């Protein structure tokens, strides 16, 4: 039984304070794995006694025992088929049920993104990316498409960025782009793939800060990343949902554009001019005349 399953089974029988703490165990796995009881309590807005008491109420002998099961949950790799089967069991028999299920999942993710500790980590992450001479966005598999998207949008607002979205030996050519003064935005998840290890090794060698977006990898790369943004991807052992990550990336686009709006407007004006050069029928969007209304798109 996973930690999430234990929480679901015991939740209604727990006192309100322990219910909140149990939900925190599920939503903030990295914090539970890396923090002391006092640190976890501070993040959760409760006492360290409640942290330990809730762990015992869930059937664990200690907070350490809870951590061991959490780490096992995070590093386990159910097959994609099993994840899909578990997801389908909860969606009902019609399309509307699937829509409601996914909306509910994303609303819970948005609640996590609204937390004060996430806002603080986000601000620090934007600082890291804004200060860099060049940015590199890492992601493979489904995250590769998001890495390409983030790279395109960062470049549009005048921030030189490359996508480290290749797997296998093809990644080696992209890694040649890394240099001192750069920063890496990494989207990666357990297990710890070789590509992730190599990117982290190269970043450490060149003293490049890494901002990690992940819901389960942070405990495995502790000390190798400058900042972690723990974005849930839906329910554990279910089909992974990436909507929350897209929301975070688009918030970064806006946050970075605000840091140097003049450069963003200049870059978008150049983009509009280039589009017009390629297609004379292109209607310019008047970036300079409508700066207050313009958003990168």
TORVEX-597702 format. One line per 4 residues: their letters; for each residue x, y, z of N, C-alpha, C, CB. Coordinates in steps of 0.05 Angstrom, whole numbers. Atoms other than C-alpha are relative to their C-alpha. Glycine has a CB too. Example, Ala and Ser with C-alpha at 12.3 -4.5 7.8 and 13.67 -1.06 7.14 Angstrom:
% TORVEX-597702
AS	18,-24,0,246,-90,156,18,24,0,-20,1,25; -16,-24,-1,273,-21,143,-15,22,14,9,9,-29 $
***
This chain:
% TORVEX-597702
XXXX	17,-24,0,0,0,0,18,25,0,-19,0,25; -15,-25,1,26,69,-18,-8,19,22,-4,13,-27; 7,-21,-20,28,129,28,-27,13,-7,22,21,2; 25,-12,8,-28,160,-13,-24,-18,6,0,7,-30 $
XXXX	22,18,-6,-71,98,-5,-5,-1,30,7,-29,-10; 4,0,-29,-59,98,70,-15,25,9,27,-2,15; 13,-25,-7,-80,171,74,-29,-1,-8,14,24,-15; 28,1,9,-143,159,33,-17,-18,18,-1,-10,-28 $
XXXX	14,19,-17,-162,99,77,-5,11,28,15,-26,1; 2,-9,-28,-151,135,143,-11,29,3,27,-1,13; 5,-29,-1,-169,207,125,-25,7,17,-3,11,-27; 25,-8,-14,-241,209,151,1,-5,30,-23,-15,-12 $
XXXX	-1,7,-29,-222,179,218,20,18,15,8,-29,3; -20,-17,-13,-167,231,232,-13,26,9,23,6,-20; 9,-27,-8,-178,295,271,8,21,-22,14,9,27; -4,-20,22,-179,359,227,29,7,-3,-15,24,6 $
XXXX	-28,-7,3,-107,378,243,17,-21,-13,12,7,28; -14,23,12,-82,309,225,-9,-5,-29,-4,-25,16; 9,2,28,-124,308,161,16,19,-17,-31,7,-2; -16,-20,15,-89,372,138,29,-10,-3,-1,27,13 $
XXXX	-27,9,1,-22,342,156,3,-24,-19,10,-8,28; -1,23,17,-37,277,120,-1,8,-30,-24,-20,6; 0,-10,27,-55,315,57,26,13,-8,-23,21,-4; -26,-12,5,10,353,63,21,-22,-7,10,16,25 $
XXXX	-18,22,6,47,286,64,-1,-8,-29,-6,-24,18; 4,9,27,17,269,-3,7,22,-20,-30,-8,-4; -4,-22,19,21,338,-36,29,10,0,-18,22,7; -27,-12,-2,91,358,-12,20,-22,8,0,22,22 $
XXXX	-18,23,-6,131,293,-15,29,8,4,-2,-20,-23; -28,-8,-3,198,328,-26,5,13,27,7,19,-23; -4,-13,-26,189,371,36,1,-20,22,-22,21,4; 1,21,-21,172,310,78,26,-16,-1,-24,-18,-4 $
XXXX	-24,16,2,232,272,51,25,15,9,4,-9,-28; -25,-15,-5,283,328,60,0,16,26,4,19,-23; 1,-17,-24,258,367,121,-1,-15,26,-24,18,-3; 3,10,-27,262,355,195,-29,3,8,18,14,21 $
XXXX	28,-2,-10,197,348,235,-7,30,4,-4,-15,26; 5,-29,-5,204,422,255,-3,15,-26,23,12,17; 2,-13,26,216,444,183,-26,-6,-15,24,-7,-18; 25,8,13,157,404,157,-23,14,14,-4,-31,2 $
XXXX	21,-13,-15,114,433,212,-2,30,-7,5,-2,30; 0,-28,7,134,504,194,-13,4,-28,28,12,0; 11,-2,27,117,493,120,-30,-6,1,14,-19,-19; 29,8,-1,50,461,139,-16,17,18,-2,-29,9 $
XXXX	15,-17,-18,32,513,190,-11,-14,24,-22,14,-14; 9,16,-23,27,464,248,24,-4,19,-12,-27,-9; -22,6,-19,70,435,304,14,-26,-8,-12,-3,29; -15,25,6,124,382,299,-13,-24,14,29,3,9 $
XXXX	14,23,-13,84,340,348,-23,-10,-18,-12,9,28; 21,9,18,26,339,298,11,-15,-23,-16,25,-10; -13,15,22,74,317,243,5,-29,8,27,14,-8; -7,27,-9,98,258,283,-25,-16,7,19,1,25 $
XXXX	25,14,-8,29,241,311,-16,-9,-25,-18,19,17; 14,8,24,-1,240,241,13,-24,-13,-2,24,-20; -14,23,11,52,193,216,-7,-25,15,31,4,1; 7,23,-16,36,146,273,-30,-8,-5,5,5,30 $
XXXX	28,6,5,-39,152,260,-4,-14,-26,-16,26,0; 1,13,26,-26,129,189,13,-28,1,14,16,-21; -11,27,-3,7,66,216,30,-2,-2,-11,-17,-20; -30,1,1,81,85,214,11,3,28,10,23,-18 $
XXXX	-12,0,-26,126,73,273,13,27,6,21,-22,3; -15,-26,-3,162,140,261,-2,15,-26,29,-5,8; -1,-17,25,170,197,212,20,-12,-19,9,29,8; -20,13,17,231,159,186,-13,-22,-17,23,-10,16 $
XXXX	14,22,14,187,99,168,-18,11,-22,-16,-17,20; 17,-13,21,139,146,131,18,8,-23,-15,24,12; -18,-8,21,198,174,92,9,-23,-18,24,14,12; -9,23,15,222,105,72,-22,-9,-20,7,-23,19 $
XXXX	21,8,18,154,88,42,-5,21,-22,-26,-5,15; 3,-21,20,149,156,8,21,-3,-22,2,27,13; -22,3,19,217,145,-25,-5,-24,-18,27,-3,14; 7,23,16,194,76,-48,-22,6,-19,-8,-23,19 $
XXXX	21,-8,18,131,105,-76,10,17,-24,-22,16,15; -10,-19,20,169,160,-113,18,-14,-21,15,22,13; -19,12,19,221,114,-145,-12,-25,-13,25,-8,15; 13,22,13,172,59,-164,-9,9,-28,-24,-10,16 $
XXXX	7,-7,28,155,56,-239,-22,-19,-10,25,-1,-18; 22,16,12,86,25,-254,0,4,-30,-27,8,13; 0,-2,29,78,11,-327,-21,21,-9,-6,-27,-13; 20,-19,10,41,63,-370,-28,-12,-2,8,10,-27 $
XXXX	27,13,2,-15,13,-381,-14,-1,27,3,-28,-11; 12,1,-27,-26,4,-306,-9,27,9,19,-13,20; 7,-28,-7,-26,79,-296,-26,8,-14,22,20,-7; 24,-7,15,-78,88,-350,-24,-15,11,3,-6,-30 $
XXXX	22,16,-10,-121,31,-323,-11,11,27,9,-29,4; 8,-12,-26,-122,62,-253,-15,27,-4,24,4,18; 13,-25,6,-140,129,-283,-28,-4,-11,16,17,-20; 26,5,13,-197,101,-325,-21,-10,20,3,-20,-22 $
XXXX	19,10,-20,-227,67,-264,-14,22,15,15,-18,20; 11,-22,-15,-239,135,-233,-15,21,-17,22,14,15; 11,-20,17,-266,172,-293,-30,-4,-8,16,2,-25; 27,5,8,-334,139,-303,-1,-11,-28,-17,25,2 $
XXXX	3,13,26,-362,112,-368,-4,18,-24,-23,-19,1; 5,-18,22,-372,175,-409,22,21,-1,-28,13,3; -19,-21,4,-331,232,-437,-2,22,21,-2,12,-27; 4,-21,-20,-361,281,-388,14,-7,27,-30,6,5 $
XXXX	-14,9,-25,-334,239,-330,30,4,-2,-6,-30,5; -29,-5,4,-264,243,-360,6,29,3,9,-10,-27; -4,-29,-2,-271,318,-366,0,9,29,-21,16,-16; 3,-8,-29,-294,326,-293,25,-10,15,-25,-11,12 $
XXXX	-23,11,-14,-238,280,-269,25,16,-4,4,-29,-8; -24,-15,6,-183,318,-304,-1,28,11,5,1,-30; 3,-27,-12,-211,386,-283,5,-1,30,-28,11,-6; -5,2,-29,-212,363,-210,29,-3,6,-16,-25,11 $
XXXX	-29,3,-5,-140,340,-215,15,26,-4,11,-22,-19; -14,-25,5,-117,405,-245,-7,22,20,-5,10,-28; 7,-19,-21,-155,446,-194,17,-5,25,-30,-1,7; -17,7,-23,-117,409,-139,29,9,-4,-1,-30,7 $
XXXX	-28,-9,6,-51,424,-174,2,31,2,8,-9,-29; 0,-29,-2,-69,498,-180,0,9,29,-24,12,-14; 0,-7,-28,-82,499,-105,29,-2,11,-18,-19,16; -28,3,-8,-10,475,-95,16,24,-10,12,-26,-10 $
XXXX	-15,-22,12,16,529,-142,-5,27,14,-6,2,-29; 8,-25,-14,-20,583,-101,13,2,27,-30,1,2; -11,-1,-28,17,566,-36,23,20,2,9,-28,8; -22,-19,-4,64,618,-7,28,-11,-5,-1,12,28 $
XXXX	-26,12,4,123,571,-7,7,-4,-29,3,-26,15; -4,3,28,113,558,-81,6,28,-13,-25,-12,-14; -5,-27,10,110,633,-95,29,9,6,-20,20,12; -27,-7,-7,176,643,-59,21,-15,-17,6,-7,30 $
XXXX	-18,16,17,210,586,-97,-1,9,-29,-7,-30,2; 3,-10,27,182,613,-162,16,26,-4,-30,5,-6; -14,-26,2,210,683,-149,30,-5,-1,-6,17,25; -29,6,1,279,653,-135,8,-12,-26,8,-19,23 $
XXXX	-6,13,26,275,611,-198,1,20,-23,-21,-21,-6; 1,-20,21,257,670,-242,26,17,2,-25,18,3; -25,-15,-4,317,708,-211,23,-15,-13,6,4,30; -21,16,11,363,651,-231,0,1,-30,-1,-29,10 $
XXXX	3,1,29,337,647,-302,5,28,-13,-27,-10,-8; -3,-27,11,336,723,-312,29,9,1,-17,20,17; -28,-9,-2,409,732,-289,18,-14,-20,9,-5,28; -18,17,17,436,678,-336,5,13,-27,-13,-27,-4 $
XXXX	-5,-9,27,470,696,-401,-15,-15,-21,30,-1,-6; 16,18,18,435,638,-434,-13,-21,16,19,-13,-22; 15,20,-14,383,589,-412,-2,-26,-17,-29,10,6; 3,26,13,376,514,-428,-22,-14,14,27,-17,1 $
XXXX	24,13,-11,310,478,-418,2,-30,-6,-26,12,-11; -3,29,3,318,403,-406,-27,-14,4,21,-12,19; 23,18,-3,262,352,-417,1,-20,-22,-26,16,0; 2,20,21,255,286,-453,-26,-15,3,24,-20,2 $
XXXX	26,12,0,195,245,-471,-21,21,-2,-5,-18,25; 20,-21,1,131,285,-460,11,27,9,-24,-7,18; -12,-25,-9,173,337,-424,17,13,-22,17,-5,25; -15,-11,22,213,346,-488,-16,21,-15,10,-22,-18 $
XXXX	17,-19,14,154,380,-521,-3,26,16,-28,-13,-6; 2,-24,-17,147,427,-462,27,16,1,-7,-8,29; -26,-14,1,222,442,-464,3,16,-26,23,-21,1; -1,-15,26,216,461,-538,-18,25,2,-10,-18,-23 $
XXXX	19,-22,-3,155,505,-521,12,22,17,-26,-10,12; -12,-20,-18,190,540,-463,23,15,-14,10,-13,26; -23,-12,14,253,551,-505,-10,20,-21,17,-21,-13; 11,-18,21,212,582,-563,-10,26,13,-22,-14,-15 $
XXXX	13,-24,-13,174,629,-516,21,17,13,-21,-9,20; -21,-16,-12,236,651,-478,16,15,-21,20,-18,16; -14,-14,21,271,667,-543,-17,23,-11,7,-19,-23; 17,-21,10,211,707,-566,1,26,17,-29,-10,-1 $
XXXX	-1,-24,-17,218,754,-507,28,9,5,-14,-6,27; -27,-11,0,291,766,-521,20,-14,19,-1,28,7; -18,15,-17,323,713,-476,11,-24,-14,-16,-9,26; -12,23,15,371,667,-514,-2,-26,16,30,6,-6 $
XXXX	6,25,-14,350,597,-496,2,-24,-20,-29,1,13; 0,24,16,362,527,-523,-15,-22,14,29,-9,-6; 15,22,-11,322,463,-513,18,-25,1,-26,-6,-17; -14,25,-3,358,402,-486,-21,-22,0,18,-1,27 $
XXXX	23,17,2,302,358,-511,6,-27,-15,-23,14,-14; -8,25,13,341,300,-542,8,-21,21,23,5,-20; -8,22,-18,352,232,-509,23,-16,-13,-24,-18,7; -22,16,11,409,183,-518,24,17,-7,-9,-16,-23 $
XXXX	-24,-14,7,474,204,-551,-5,26,-15,18,-18,-17; 7,-26,14,438,259,-590,1,23,19,-28,-2,-13; -1,-21,-20,437,298,-525,28,12,2,-8,-11,28; -27,-9,-3,513,304,-527,5,26,-17,20,-22,-10 $
XXXX	-3,-24,17,510,355,-585,-12,24,13,-12,-5,-27; 14,-22,-13,461,398,-546,16,9,25,-28,-8,9; -15,-7,-25,505,396,-483,25,17,-7,9,-25,14; -22,-18,8,561,430,-523,-7,29,3,9,-6,-28 $
XXXX	9,-28,-2,519,493,-517,3,12,28,-30,2,-8; -1,-10,-27,527,497,-441,27,15,4,-2,-24,20; -24,-16,-7,575,550,-415,-3,15,26,7,19,-23; 1,-15,-25,593,589,-353,-18,24,-2,29,9,8 $
XXXX	18,-22,1,542,641,-335,-28,-7,-9,10,22,-17; 26,10,9,484,599,-362,-17,-10,24,4,-22,-21; 18,12,-19,425,568,-325,-16,-22,-14,-19,21,14; 16,22,10,386,504,-334,-27,-2,14,15,-27,2 $
XXXX	27,6,-11,311,495,-325,-5,-29,-8,-22,19,-12; 2,29,5,301,420,-317,-28,-10,8,21,-15,16; 24,15,-6,236,380,-321,7,-30,-1,-24,7,-20; -9,28,-1,252,310,-298,-13,-14,24,31,-2,2 $
XXXX	15,16,-20,221,254,-256,14,-26,4,-29,-4,-9; -12,26,-7,242,190,-221,-11,-21,-19,-6,-7,30; -27,5,-10,275,143,-236,20,19,-12,8,-28,-6; -22,-18,8,341,180,-245,12,-10,-26,21,3,23 $
XXXX	-11,8,25,355,172,-319,28,9,-5,-18,10,-23; -28,-7,5,426,174,-346,2,28,-12,12,-21,-20; -1,-27,12,410,237,-387,-2,21,22,-23,3,-20; 2,-20,-22,390,273,-323,26,1,15,-24,-8,19 $
XXXX	-25,0,-14,453,251,-288,22,16,-15,10,-29,5; -21,-13,15,497,276,-345,-5,30,-1,0,-11,-29; 5,-29,0,462,344,-349,8,12,27,-30,5,-6; -7,-10,-26,471,353,-274,30,0,4,-13,-17,22 $
XXXX	-29,1,-2,544,331,-278,13,24,-15,11,-26,-11; -11,-21,16,558,381,-334,-6,28,13,-12,0,-29; 7,-26,-13,521,437,-297,18,5,24,-30,-1,9; -18,-3,-23,562,424,-234,29,7,-9,0,-25,17 $
XXXX	-27,-5,10,627,423,-274,4,29,-9,7,-19,-23; -1,-28,10,611,491,-305,-11,20,20,-15,1,-26; 11,-18,-21,581,520,-241,-26,13,-11,20,21,9; 25,-10,12,513,527,-276,-23,-7,19,-6,-11,-28 $
XXXX	22,6,-17,452,533,-230,-23,-14,-15,-11,25,13; 22,16,12,395,484,-243,-26,5,16,7,-30,0; 27,-2,-12,321,499,-229,-15,-25,-8,-15,26,-10; 13,25,5,284,433,-223,-30,2,3,11,-22,18 $
XXXX	29,3,-2,210,423,-238,-5,-30,2,-15,13,-25; 4,29,-3,190,355,-211,-18,-5,24,27,-15,4; 16,8,-23,142,320,-164,12,-23,16,-28,-7,-9; -11,23,-14,188,264,-144,31,-4,-2,-12,-25,-10 $
XXXX	-29,4,4,261,273,-165,18,14,20,8,9,-28; -17,-16,-18,286,324,-114,15,-16,21,-18,20,14; -16,15,-20,305,273,-60,24,-15,-12,-18,-20,13; -21,15,13,349,237,-111,23,18,-10,-11,-17,-22 $
XXXX	-20,-19,11,387,300,-133,6,22,20,-9,12,-26; -5,-20,-21,393,336,-67,29,10,-1,-6,-11,28; -27,-11,1,452,384,-68,10,6,-28,19,-17,14; -9,-4,28,456,384,-144,-17,21,-15,-1,-26,-15 $
XXXX	17,-20,13,401,435,-159,-2,25,18,-29,-11,-6; 1,-25,-15,395,508,-138,-28,5,11,8,23,-17; 28,-5,-8,319,509,-133,-18,-22,-10,-10,28,-9; 20,20,8,261,460,-136,-28,11,0,2,-25,18 $
XXXX	28,-8,2,190,474,-159,-16,-26,-1,-6,18,-25; 14,26,-1,149,414,-136,-29,2,-11,-2,-10,29; 26,-1,14,91,411,-186,-12,-28,-2,3,14,-28; 12,26,2,44,352,-178,-9,-6,-29,-25,-2,19 $
XXXX	9,8,27,26,312,-240,-25,-19,2,22,-15,-15; 24,16,-4,-41,285,-216,4,-20,23,-6,-16,-26; -1,19,-22,-50,225,-171,22,-20,-4,-27,-15,3; -22,20,1,6,176,-154,-10,-25,-14,10,-6,28 $
XXXX	5,25,14,7,114,-198,-23,2,-21,-7,-22,20; 20,-5,21,-43,145,-247,14,13,-23,-24,18,11; -11,-13,24,-33,175,-316,10,28,8,-21,1,-22; -12,-26,-7,14,235,-309,-14,22,-16,30,0,-6 $
XXXX	13,-23,12,-19,302,-323,20,24,1,-26,8,15; -21,-21,1,26,360,-345,-11,28,-1,17,-5,-24; 12,-27,1,-23,418,-343,12,19,20,-30,-2,5; -12,-18,-20,7,446,-279,27,10,-8,2,-15,27 $
XXXX	-26,-8,10,76,447,-310,-2,21,-21,16,-24,-11; 4,-20,21,50,485,-370,-8,27,13,-22,-9,-20; 8,-25,-14,17,536,-323,25,13,12,-20,-6,22; -24,-10,-12,84,544,-287,18,13,-21,15,-22,15 $
XXXX	-17,-10,21,123,553,-352,-11,27,-10,2,-20,-23; 11,-25,11,74,606,-377,2,23,21,-29,-5,-8; -5,-20,-21,79,642,-310,29,10,-2,-6,-11,28; -28,-8,3,155,642,-321,4,19,-23,18,-25,-3 $
XXXX	-2,-18,24,147,673,-390,-8,28,8,-19,-10,-23; 9,-27,-9,108,731,-359,19,12,20,-28,-2,11; -18,-10,-20,154,736,-299,26,10,-11,5,-21,21; -25,-8,12,216,739,-342,-3,24,-18,12,-24,-17 $
XXXX	5,-23,17,185,788,-391,-2,26,17,-26,-3,-16; 2,-23,-17,170,835,-333,27,9,10,-18,-6,25; -26,-8,-10,243,834,-311,14,19,-20,17,-25,4; -12,-18,20,264,867,-377,-21,3,-23,27,-11,-11 $
XXXX	22,-3,20,201,889,-414,9,14,-25,-23,16,13; -10,-13,24,240,934,-462,11,-20,-19,21,22,7; -12,21,17,280,875,-488,-22,-18,-12,20,-17,16; 22,17,10,216,834,-493,-15,13,-23,-19,-7,23 $
XXXX	14,-14,21,180,887,-534,17,3,-25,-8,28,10; -18,-2,23,241,897,-579,1,-26,-15,28,9,9; -1,26,13,245,823,-592,-25,-7,-14,7,-22,21; 26,6,13,171,816,-607,-4,18,-25,-23,4,20 $
XXXX	2,-18,23,175,876,-654,16,-12,-23,10,29,7; -17,12,20,232,842,-691,-13,-25,-11,28,-7,12; 15,24,9,191,777,-694,-22,8,-20,-12,-15,24; 21,-9,18,133,815,-725,11,9,-27,-15,23,13 $
XXXX	-13,-9,25,180,847,-776,9,-23,-17,23,19,6; -9,24,14,210,780,-794,-24,-15,-13,15,-19,18; 23,13,11,141,750,-803,-10,15,-25,-23,-1,21; 8,-16,23,123,807,-850,19,-3,-23,-2,29,8 $
XXXX	-20,5,21,187,795,-889,-5,-26,-14,28,1,10; 5,27,11,168,722,-899,-26,0,-15,0,-21,22; 27,0,12,94,735,-915,-10,29,0,-19,-18,16; 7,-28,2,77,805,-941,-29,5,8,4,9,-29 $
XXXX	28,-3,-8,4,792,-924,-3,1,30,-17,-22,-12; 1,1,-29,22,787,-851,-8,27,11,26,-9,12; 9,-25,-12,-14,840,-810,15,4,26,-31,1,5; -15,-5,-25,33,870,-758,-19,6,23,19,24,-4 $
XXXX	17,-3,-23,5,871,-688,5,25,16,4,-24,18; -4,-26,-14,32,939,-668,10,-3,28,-25,15,0; -10,4,-27,74,916,-609,6,26,14,25,-17,-1; -8,-25,-13,102,985,-596,-24,18,7,20,15,-17 $
XXXX	22,-18,-4,35,1020,-601,-19,-11,21,-15,4,-26; 19,12,-19,-2,971,-556,14,-17,21,-20,-18,-15; -16,15,-20,49,951,-504,-17,-9,24,24,16,9; 15,6,-24,-1,952,-447,-18,-23,-4,-15,24,9 $
XXXX	19,21,5,-45,902,-482,13,-26,-10,-21,9,-20; -13,22,14,6,856,-513,9,-22,20,24,9,-16; -11,23,-14,22,787,-486,12,-19,-21,-22,-15,17; -12,19,19,69,737,-520,-19,-22,-7,27,-11,11 $
X	18,21,8,29,688,-561,10,-15,-24,-26,11,-6 $
***
